[in-house]
């Protein structure tokens, strides 16, 4: 991760402070400033980021597959 403020640093700060969080990773898709992210973490937590993002990605993929299976079941029921 690059050091220094990201383009969404002000928004990340506001959310982190509102939640009284020790750290935050904010990912923005299609925002006013374009796509980007801002991370405010201590060094110890920064080291955990790749693992955390992999867990999140795996869960998203699992949920998408589960949703697809359900859609296919519903379509099969409609045909029967």
N, C-alpha and C positions, 0 to 999 in steps of 0.2 A: 504494500500500500504506500502511496505517496504521502510524504509528510506535509503538513500544512493544511489550511482550510480547503474544503472542496466547495463546489458551486452551491451545494445545499447545506453548508455548514450552519448558517443562521437558523434554518428550519430544524436541523438535527439538535442544535443547542436548545431551542425552545421546547421540543418534545422531551429531550433528556431531563431538562430542569422541571418540566411539568410533572413528569413521572418520578422525580427524585431517583433517577437511574444512575448507576455508576458508569454506564457506557451505552452507546447506541450505534447501530448500523442502519442507515436510512438508504434505501434503494428507491430511486424515482424513475418511473417509466412515463414518458410523454409529458413531463412537467413543463412549467413556464420557461425554465432555463434549459430545456432539453432533458435527455436522459443522463443520469449520473448517480453518484452515491456520496455519502459522507459518513465517515466513521470516527467516533470519538471514544477511544479505548485506551486503557493502560497497556503497557507492553505485555504483561502476563495474559490479558484477555485477547490481545492482538494475535498471539500465537495460536489461540483456539479457533480463530475465525475460519480457516479452511475446513476444519472438521465440522464446525457448526453449519456452514453452508452446504457441505456434502449431505449432512443429515436432513436439512431442509429440502434439498433437491431430491433426495431419495423419497421423502414423504410426499412431495408434490407428484413425483412420478407414480408412486404407489396409488395415490388418490385418483389420479387420472386414469390409470388402468382399471381400478375398481369401478369408477364411473362409467367407463366404456363397456365393461362387462355388464353392468346394470342396464345400460341403454340397449345392448344387444338382447338381453333377456326380455325387456319390454317389447322390443320389435318382434321377437319370436312369439310372445303371447298374443300380440295383435294379429299375427298371421294365422295362429291356431284357432 
